[in-house]
């Protein structure tokens, strides 16, 4: 991996200390790209005429009347025989016209946070009269699809039964692989016709994500909703090839991926922050009444650094998602049960915030143990956002926040550089599929794990 232009000094001795990749310049090309895109952007259509009556919303051959809610079963496969994997889509169709926002969970079957959050949003506690998603109060339409990988949910697997990752198969095709057909159908029936897409994920098995948003900040509608989410950490990335988010952006749909927590867990805090962010986006798009809340600061990140184990054994990690660490701080220790008297410390290579940490204790040399956003500015602001006892970032939506903050009051801290390894999650070991699933994995192995 080229070290961002830095040359390693040759000393003649074998290299012990790994060159640290801390990039301090947002690629100027990218910076210009984002600015140019935002400056040039004119909304694709005028703001909706809020006084006009809404039309019926059509979804999969069904008509939904303004001011009503309907659940439609969308079969993910077009078959006469065998399992069509029907998945529920709840449509909340507002009384007045507005944008269509699609919210998806469970693209990876073992990621529970999005499936729980999206399911909760379709329940009475949110949709009853006077509640936040009361269709009688809404301008626009919300489509909630909590389970985009029904067999994966049942089997608690990331992949579809053919071993493929739905989030690498978009746009798919009607005649392609099983998962490719599902992707194609999801794209045609659910994503097309949306103005915005919010796709909810967690880290894969063995690690834990700080609640964060990922979006292509050079795509104005995506940039808009990423900021509107009201969260501290926004990672600027286009998303892996074949991902639903990237495909939706290709169709001009403003898209973001929310990441929070880890696989197999209904992480309550990550669910709460997801809902908080979704309601912020809906308020910001004027779909539901009220003012969106904003974070104290935003970390707009386009660079990161990996912390790896240099020894093998059992990892005792002292940090977790959101931990703010100083350069040189001991963040964990590796012990070898076969040689109990020995241990090796893991040192933070830079000051920063962990946006993801390992929770699988088994490591070999080179195993990533954490994904660090190195922070060189805005330190005092960040300190104010930390939990004093744990030194961890308090994410908006997880604790009491002020009711209102103006956009100009939000400090933006740029974390510059490039994603090491080519993608946000590129370096993580992924959960390994079963033997029958292995065959198709290689193609998606090296990409970011959105
Ligand atoms: Zn995922």
Boltz pocket constraint, residues with backbone or C-beta under 6 A from the ligand:
constraints:
  - pocket:
      binder: B
      contacts: [[A, 107], [A, 108], [A, 111], [A, 200], [A, 201], [A, 202], [A, 449], [A, 450]]
      max_distance: 6.0
